[in-house]
Amino acid sequence: MCLAILALIGVSCSETIQPGGGHRQNVPGEAHPTGAPNITVLTGNCPNTGVEVVSDSTRPNHVSDAGIHRIKHVIVIMQENRSFDSYFGTYPGADGIPAKNGVPTVSVYDPATHRCMRPTYDPSVINSGGPHYESVAIADIDHNRMNGFVASVLASRGRCGSDLNDPTCRLSSNLDVMGYHDARQIPNYWTYAHDFVLQDHMFESARSWSLPSHLYMVSGWSAQCSKPYDPMSCTGSLGDPDTLADQRFPNAPSFGWTDLTYLLYHHHVSWRYYVEKGTQPDCADGDMTCRAAKQSSSTPEIWNPLPDFATVRADHQLGNVQDSSNFFTSARKGTLPAVSWVVPNNRDSEHPPASIANGQAWVTRLINAVMQGPDWSSSAIFLSWDDWGGFYDHVAPPTVDGQGYGLRVPGLVISPYARRGYIDHQVLSEDAYLKFIEDDFLGGARLDPTTDGRPDPRPDVREVAPILGDLLADFDFSQAPRPPLTLPLYPPPGPPSRP
């Protein structure tokens, strides 16, 4: 059985470590969004399984607000379902997979074999990943031991058989959540890290799946509302607030609290949310597989939540949610708005089983378009992934209110003013994007119920959390704007690396 399971991710039995024992971990937290019970996993005592993150984020001394207004265009590109260690765990100088002499010193218990599995190089561009809703995040983190990843996959529903769209089943028998990639699969991402800024303590804002993450990306909160037009009727939720709202109010907006576009509109700051037409990158209930649903700028769904915000409808801003083709046109003409969000379709999302080569090509095409257009000299591109997708990461996330932070994800900053080859070790989340936009275009105004003119009962103002770092640390506004670095969409493999 050892050979059958471990061979799937390229680990031999001789490389495994016998655990000191196991214990049952009953996972607390919210039920599965579809109503299934919380999973129960068996975790073992594997060596060095958890690394506690620092409890605060000190603003570097060199950070200065001077120059931020040189950035006239902020572009947030959000991809899907990858942990930091799965993409940059072997990047030199980053807080990557702990190792000695090139051999990982961290491991995760496999309850099927009663052995410990180390992170392992994965040459495939097609992955399976694992479940990634709230209770799974709690199980994977396992009281900061970071050892539930394999057990979470094994505890999920059985294989799909002939129905690959069954949302309760496992995607495949391929157990690859302990796999990592490097420049051989994602050379452009590693080139961006080498030439610009890599953030190695970027955490998902929400401890859950894609929809809460995208709600945080545009509003700093994830909630469900008993009255769709009353922001004070909203309460925090990391489950599926969209579906719950649609069931109660099918013809009303799902999200009643205040989002960033409300402030942008009232401060006369231009914005667009660009959606690549195709099918949705993720399932509407957080599962790994489901029947493909159509996605376009006119269909509110998990990666396109703004049309379901009461503020967007009330401000008559639905026209600002547009097809991604308009992004390329605006980049070419030099008419990008002040704030852009760009999301892919399923094929280009990197959500398993989508090819990470196709996802990298999509992102490269977006970045090339900005670099080749007139707006490059005044732009900042923030690239991240919305959740961990079930893939292993060794850093325990800090706790912020009752909903975050989630697991660590990759983060890159690409700009003519970005520091060259800089690794940012600050504690960050997608909340830092809101903070930067607010500082650049809104004079520091926040999504704060006491000041924004549209109060809601959110538990805190995420942009001013003491733990949150400052993206200004990633820029050097004293340097001349750097020239563009256009890259091929499908580059040859880069050099290998090891932990």
C-alpha positions, 0 to 999 in steps of 0.5 A, a space after each residue: 500500500 505504501 508503494 501504491 500511494 507514495 509512488 503517486 507523488 514520487 516518494 519511495 518507501 525508503 524516504 518515509 519517516 515512521 510517526 510516533 503515533 496518531 490521534 483523532 482530530 475532530 475538526 471544529 468550525 462551520 459545516 461543509 457548505 453543501 450540508 455535509 458534516 465536518 470531516 474527521 481526520 487522523 493526524 500523526 506525530 510527524 517531525 517538524 510539522 508546524 512553523 509558527 509565523 511571527 505575531 506582528 508585522 513591523 513596517 520597515 524603516 525605509 518605507 515612505 509614502 512619498 511617491 505612491 501617487 506615481 502609481 496611477 493604475 493598480 491592477 489586481 490579478 487573482 489566480 486560483 488554488 495554490 499554496 506558497 510552498 507549492 509554487 515557491 517552496 524552493 525559491 532561494 532566500 524565501 521562507 520555503 520548505 525547511 530542508 537539510 542537504 536538499 532533503 525536506 525536514 518537514 512531513 505530513 502524516 498519511 493515515 492510509 500508510 501510517 507513515 509521514 510524507 515529505 514535500 516532493 517535486 512534482 513535474 506535472 502541470 496538471 494537478 488534483 489538489 484537495 478540498 479547500 473549504 473552511 473546515 478543511 483549512 482548520 484540519 490542514 492547519 491542525 492547531 498550527 501543526 500544519 499536518 492535515 493535508 493528506 488526511 483531508 484528501 483521504 477523508 473527502 468523498 470517494 472517487 467519482 467513477 464515471 461522474 467526474 462532475 459529482 461535487 462530493 467526490 474526489 477529483 482523482 486517485 492522484 495524491 499530489 497535495 505534497 508536491 511542489 513546482 519550480 522554474 521547470 513548470 512556472 519559469 515566468 513566475 520565477 522570473 517575475 520573482 527574480 526581477 521584481 518582488 516576491 512576497 513570502 508571507 502573503 496569506 489568504 484573507 479568509 480561512 476558506 474557499 474562493 467566494 469568501 476570498 473574492 468577497 474580501 478582495 473587493 470589500 474586506 469582509 465575507 458575510 450573509 445578509 438577512 435583508 439584501 439592502 440593509 448593510 446592518 443585517 449582515 453577519 460574517 460567513 465563510 460558507 456560501 452566502 451567495 447561495 443562501 441569499 439567492 434562496 431567500 431573495 432570488 431577485 435581489 442582490 446577495 451582498 448588502 455590506 459596503 465594498 470598495 467600489 462604493 468609496 471609489 464611486 463617491 471619490 470619483 475614482 475609475 474602476 473596472 472588474 474584468 472577467 474572462 469569458 468561459 466557465 467558472 474556475 471553481 465550484 459554487 460550494 467549494 468542492 473540488 469538482 462540479 458541473 461547469 457553469 458559464 461565466 461572463 461579465 454579466 453573470 454574478 458568481 463566485 469569481 464575479 461577485 460585484 454585480 451581486 453587491 447592493 452598492 454596485 447596483 444602487 450606484 449604477 456601476 454594473 457597466 464597470 464589470 466587463 469582459 477581459 477583452 476590454 482590459 487588453 484594449 485599454 492597456 493597448 490604448 493607455 486608458 486603463 482605469 485607476 483600479 482594475 481587478 482581473 479574473 480568469 476562466 476555468 481553463 486559465 485559472 490554475 484551479 486543478 485540474 486546469 494546466 498551470 502552463 495555461 494559467 501562467 500564459 494567461 497571466 503573462 499575456 495580461 502583464 505583457 499587455 500592460 508592459 507594452 502599453 502607455 500606462 506601464 510607467 505608472 502601473 502596479 500589478 499585484 498578482 496572487 492566488 485566492 486560496 491554497 487549493 489543498 496544497 501543503 504549506 509549512 507556515 501556520 497563518 496568524 489569527 485575525 478576527 474570526 475569519 482569517 487569515 487563511 493559508 499562505 499563498 504566493 504574492 508578486 508585485 510587478 511595477 516599474 518602481 518595484 524593487 528588483 529581486 526583493 523578497 518581502 517578509 512582511 505579514 500580508 493578505 489581500 487586505 493590503 491591496 485595499 489599503 494601498 488603493 485607499 492610500 493612493 486614490 482615496 486619501 487613506 479613507 477606509 472601509 470603516 463603518 464609523 467613517 465611510 457613510 454606510 455602516 455595517 457590522 463588520 468585526 474590524 477594519 482589516 486595512 488597519 490591522 496591526 499585523 498587516 504589512 505595507 505594500 509600500 515596502 515593495 517599491 523604490 520611487 527614487 529609481 527611474 521607471 524600469 523598462 518592461 520585461 515582456 516574456 513568452 507565453 509558453 517559455 522553455 523550462 527553467 533550471 531545477 531547484 531543491 529545498 
